Amino acid sequence: MNVYVETNFVLELAFRQEQSTDCQSILALCEATEHTLIIPAYCLAEPSEKLIRQARSRRELQRTLESELRQLARSQFYAERLNNIQDIAGLLIQSNEEEQQRFDLYRSRILYIAEVVPLTAEILQQAALYESSYNLSPQDAIVYASVLAHLSAKPVQMSCFLNRNSRDFDIPDIVDEMARHGCRMIPRFDDGERYIHSRSSVG
């Protein structure tokens, strides 16, 4: 079975969000079973951009916080109460480093087993059409066009598209188009994990 994922799959893993455990299980299942993980190339670039923006924002916040803490430390009244707040400033930088490390780790694992759908001119042209016809964001339109391009070029009997953008992708025409290609839309990673596990020959 082909298992299509999008940007949020990578973000769940890098940021340890609420469905990260399910995403780890999905990745492990694709590593250990006959299932093939498929991801648009764009979905491996977008998280890196988010990490850069977030790290920059946190560094600015850290500088501001440290400046305010230095001012407060001059007051004997506040000096003894600053330890925990100073820990927060350190946590901002530590979290940047840990998230980057997790992203690098999971990107390597994904690239080792996954089939990456290249971002081509044809996909960008189709994405522009989907953006207007389905009112998708440019990012979601690229993902949808990438998935459809792969489904059309390499049809299989069974596949699924796991995502966390149900408000965007859960459009009757999109769901129907996916179904015509034998692809089931699953808008939660925990539901996706159970679906893949139920169709695995191991575990």
Buried (B, 14 or more C-beta within 10 A) or exposed (E): BBBBBBBBBBBBBBBBBEBBBBBBBBBEBBBEBEBBBBBBBBBBEBBBEBBEEBBEEBEEEBEEBBEEBEEEEEEEEEEEEBEEBEEEBEEBEEBBEBBBEBBEEBBEBBEEEBEBBEBEEEBBEBBBEBBEEBEBEEBBBBBBBBBBBBBEEEEEEEBBBBBBBEEBBEBEEBBEBBEEBBBBBBBBBBBBBBBBBEBBEEE
